[in-house]
Amino acid sequence: METKVINDPVVAIAGVTGAVGAEFIATMDKRGFRVGKLKALASARSAGKRLTFRGQEIVIEELTEGSFAGVDIALFSAGSSVSRRFSPIAAKAGAVVIDNSSAFRMEADVPLVIPEVNARRIREHKGIIAVPNCSAITALVPLWPIHRQNRIKRLILSTYQAASGAGAAAMEELVESTRASLAGRAYQRTVLPHPYAFNVFNHDTRIDPETGYNEEETKVIKETRKIFEDDRIAVGVTCVRVPVLRAHCQAITFECEKPITEQEVRTILSEAPGVKIIDDRVKNYFPMPIDASGQDDVLVGRIRKDLSDPSGHSISMFVAADQLLKGAALNAIQIAELLPERAMA
Ligand SMILES: NC(=O)c1ccc[n+]([C@@H]2O[C@H](COP(=O)([O-])OP(=O)(O)OC[C@H]3O[C@@H](n4cnc5c(N)ncnc54)[C@H](OP(=O)(O)O)[C@@H]3O)[C@@H](O)[C@H]2O)c1
């Protein structure tokens, strides 16, 4: 079958009014991603509203089964149930779907792609390509070049996840509940399960009563194995929500098969794509969400020997990344840039 060339693609964004949807547009602009025509899709609530794309006013349409006629690339960020229902319809209509939800990530015939790690998998797509979970992306971008040189056999990470990971409404809940708290007013939360201002709580995904793991943690474990193509990697993970507006952080400790030094990790990471080292011990300056916000790179610092492993196989570090960008929209646009259909031209 001839591969069609889509260098000036008709692009549909499903979930255009959301936190990730806005970043799709900003990222396409920033990277000069060529677009023949943009279809802006959201729920019936947003139908008829307008947005401006490259100087043109575009009317937002309700996402329906008929939305994908003539669409070349469909970027989905409208939740798993929407993806599960509409992505196959979009793929059947001839679009390549790049999906930010968890709906298809673990399906065997769906590539789960971080371009810095496994771009080659993009070519194997059968209509749908999945963007990994944002916590998985944040950890795996810096860990992959280390893993390639000295296999990581055990990984322990704890997340500090921002409001933006739960969408635009959660960001507003953080701002408004903080205002209310400072003013001594009561606040009726509607998005997150616990008071958000000045608080930290277990990630707001379902918790498995048997294992005690929340879904975010399970995603990180499963997706790490799929992306690294390494079923033996042992992953321990704790995911919590912190009252930060944007950009996730993680404390990561990993144990390699062979001994590894702090200096070796620095050398590897200084050449790693998508990674920026921020590690100033004199000034006590390390990765922070405030610096990661709006940045494409995963910031990595506090690189040090894990003193709990005297054998010298383990390193600890602290990372921060804008999960609306590298954890979602940027990763998706990077995939779109690498589609074989575009490379044909
Ligand atoms: N936020 C992140 O950092 C992040 C990272 C990775 C992946 N993701 C995934 O990306 C998706 C969206 O996340 P978000 O943070 O952007 O959420 P959000 O800010 O809450 O936005 C949700 C978007 O989905 C649309 N939508 C909801 N129900 C719909 C329906 N029935 N039909 C069509 N559109 C519908 C909304 O449209 P209306 O405005 O019309 O309601 C809105 O545009 C989720 O699957 C999430 O897991 C998010």
The ligand as an SDF file (V2000), in Angstrom:
LIG
                    3D

 48 52  0  0  0  0  0  0  0  0999 V2000
   -2.4560   17.4430   32.1330 N   0  0  0  0  0  0  0  0  0  0  0  0
   -1.3950   16.7070   31.8930 C   0  0  0  0  0  0  0  0  0  0  0  0
   -0.2780   17.0100   32.3260 O   0  0  0  0  0  0  0  0  0  0  0  0
   -1.4850   15.4740   31.0900 C   0  0  0  0  0  0  0  0  0  0  0  0
   -0.3150   14.7940   30.8070 C   0  0  0  0  0  0  0  0  0  0  0  0
   -0.3780   13.6360   30.0450 C   0  0  0  0  0  0  0  0  0  0  0  0
   -1.6100   13.2090   29.5920 C   0  0  0  0  0  0  0  0  0  0  0  0
   -2.7350   13.9060   29.8910 N   0  0  0  0  0  0  0  0  0  0  0  0
   -4.0040   13.4060   29.3900 C   0  0  0  0  0  0  0  0  0  0  0  0
   -4.5600   14.3460   28.4790 O   0  0  0  0  0  0  0  0  0  0  0  0
   -5.9790   14.3450   28.6020 C   0  0  0  0  0  0  0  0  0  0  0  0
   -6.4880   15.7400   28.8790 C   0  0  0  0  0  0  0  0  0  0  0  0
   -5.8310   16.2810   29.9920 O   0  0  0  0  0  0  0  0  0  0  0  0
   -5.9390   17.8230   30.3560 P   0  0  0  0  0  0  0  0  0  0  0  0
   -5.0550   17.9700   31.5290 O   0  0  0  0  0  0  0  0  0  0  0  0
   -5.7170   18.6910   29.1670 O   0  0  0  0  0  0  0  0  0  0  0  0
   -7.4680   17.9140   30.8410 O   0  0  0  0  0  0  0  0  0  0  0  0
   -8.4480   19.1790   30.8850 P   0  0  0  0  0  0  0  0  0  0  0  0
   -7.6980   20.4410   31.0570 O   0  0  0  0  0  0  0  0  0  0  0  0
   -9.4710   18.8070   31.8900 O   0  0  0  0  0  0  0  0  0  0  0  0
   -9.1130   19.1860   29.4270 O   0  0  0  0  0  0  0  0  0  0  0  0
   -9.9790   18.1840   29.0070 C   0  0  0  0  0  0  0  0  0  0  0  0
  -10.3360   18.4160   27.5500 C   0  0  0  0  0  0  0  0  0  0  0  0
  -11.1220   17.3180   27.0950 O   0  0  0  0  0  0  0  0  0  0  0  0
  -12.3230   17.8270   26.5420 C   0  0  0  0  0  0  0  0  0  0  0  0
  -13.4230   16.8820   26.7320 N   0  0  0  0  0  0  0  0  0  0  0  0
  -13.8890   16.3930   27.8970 C   0  0  0  0  0  0  0  0  0  0  0  0
  -14.9320   15.5560   27.6590 N   0  0  0  0  0  0  0  0  0  0  0  0
  -15.0950   15.5240   26.3240 C   0  0  0  0  0  0  0  0  0  0  0  0
  -16.0080   14.8600   25.4680 C   0  0  0  0  0  0  0  0  0  0  0  0
  -16.9510   14.0460   25.9380 N   0  0  0  0  0  0  0  0  0  0  0  0
  -15.9110   15.0650   24.1200 N   0  0  0  0  0  0  0  0  0  0  0  0
  -14.9570   15.8820   23.6400 C   0  0  0  0  0  0  0  0  0  0  0  0
  -14.0720   16.5550   24.3930 N   0  0  0  0  0  0  0  0  0  0  0  0
  -14.1450   16.3690   25.7290 C   0  0  0  0  0  0  0  0  0  0  0  0
  -12.5880   19.1310   27.2630 C   0  0  0  0  0  0  0  0  0  0  0  0
  -13.4480   19.9060   26.5110 O   0  0  0  0  0  0  0  0  0  0  0  0
  -14.4680   20.9660   27.2090 P   0  0  0  0  0  0  0  0  0  0  0  0
  -13.6300   22.1760   27.5730 O   0  0  0  0  0  0  0  0  0  0  0  0
  -15.4430   21.2520   26.1330 O   0  0  0  0  0  0  0  0  0  0  0  0
  -15.0470   20.2810   28.4070 O   0  0  0  0  0  0  0  0  0  0  0  0
  -11.1460   19.6750   27.3160 C   0  0  0  0  0  0  0  0  0  0  0  0
  -10.7970   20.2330   26.0710 O   0  0  0  0  0  0  0  0  0  0  0  0
   -6.2900   13.3090   29.6760 C   0  0  0  0  0  0  0  0  0  0  0  0
   -6.5090   12.0600   29.0340 O   0  0  0  0  0  0  0  0  0  0  0  0
   -5.0390   13.2420   30.4770 C   0  0  0  0  0  0  0  0  0  0  0  0
   -4.8680   12.0270   31.1380 O   0  0  0  0  0  0  0  0  0  0  0  0
   -2.7080   15.0350   30.6180 C   0  0  0  0  0  0  0  0  0  0  0  0
  1  2  1  0
  2  3  2  0
  2  4  1  0
  4  5  1  0
  4 48  2  0
  5  6  2  0
  6  7  1  0
  7  8  2  0
  8  9  1  0
  8 48  1  0
  9 10  1  0
  9 46  1  0
 10 11  1  0
 11 12  1  0
 11 44  1  0
 12 13  1  0
 13 14  1  0
 14 15  2  0
 14 16  1  0
 14 17  1  0
 17 18  1  0
 18 19  2  0
 18 20  1  0
 18 21  1  0
 21 22  1  0
 22 23  1  0
 23 24  1  0
 23 42  1  0
 24 25  1  0
 25 26  1  0
 25 36  1  0
 26 27  1  0
 26 35  1  0
 27 28  2  0
 28 29  1  0
 29 30  1  0
 29 35  2  0
 30 31  1  0
 30 32  2  0
 32 33  1  0
 33 34  2  0
 34 35  1  0
 36 37  1  0
 36 42  1  0
 37 38  1  0
 38 39  2  0
 38 40  1  0
 38 41  1  0
 42 43  1  0
 44 45  1  0
 44 46  1  0
 46 47  1  0
M  CHG  2   8   1  16  -1
M  END
$$$$
